[in-house]
Amino acid sequence: MLHFTGSPDSLQSIYLAHFEERTNLILLTGTDRLRTADFTARTNPNVPS
């Protein structure tokens, strides 16, 4: 269990930083998936475009 001695503002900024990090990770992963799918479609003649 973590105990925060800071103000609610610092707690909120910690939470927001974590949230932002997760969001960026999700966006990056999504972009990578799209890129991979696009690459596969262009290099594999069996995939209908």
C-alpha positions as CSV (number, residue, x, y, z in Angstrom):
1,M,0.0,0.0,0.0
2,L,1.4,3.4,-1.0
3,H,1.0,6.4,1.3
4,F,1.1,9.8,-0.3
5,T,2.1,12.7,1.9
6,G,1.6,15.3,-0.8
7,S,-1.4,17.3,-1.6
8,P,-4.3,16.0,-3.7
9,D,-2.9,18.1,-6.5
10,S,0.3,16.0,-6.6
11,L,-1.7,12.8,-6.3
12,Q,-3.7,13.9,-9.3
13,S,-0.6,14.8,-11.4
14,I,0.8,11.4,-10.6
15,Y,-2.4,9.7,-11.7
16,L,-2.5,11.8,-14.9
17,A,1.1,11.0,-15.7
18,H,0.3,7.3,-15.4
19,F,-2.8,7.7,-17.5
20,E,-0.9,9.6,-20.2
21,E,1.8,6.9,-20.2
22,R,-0.8,4.2,-20.7
23,T,-2.6,6.2,-23.4
24,N,0.7,6.7,-25.3
25,L,1.5,3.0,-25.0
26,I,-2.0,2.1,-26.4
27,L,-1.6,4.6,-29.3
28,L,1.9,3.3,-30.1
29,T,0.7,-0.3,-30.1
30,G,-2.3,0.6,-32.3
31,T,0.0,2.4,-34.7
32,D,2.4,-0.6,-34.9
33,R,-0.5,-3.0,-35.5
34,L,-1.8,-0.8,-38.4
35,R,1.7,-0.6,-39.9
36,T,2.1,-4.3,-39.7
37,A,-1.3,-5.0,-41.2
38,D,-0.5,-2.5,-44.0
39,F,2.9,-4.1,-44.6
40,T,1.4,-7.6,-44.7
41,A,-1.3,-6.5,-47.2
42,R,1.3,-5.0,-49.5
43,T,3.8,-7.9,-49.4
44,N,1.3,-10.8,-49.3
45,P,-0.6,-11.2,-52.6
46,N,-3.2,-13.5,-50.9
47,V,-4.5,-10.7,-48.8
48,P,-7.3,-8.8,-50.6
49,S,-6.6,-5.1,-50.4
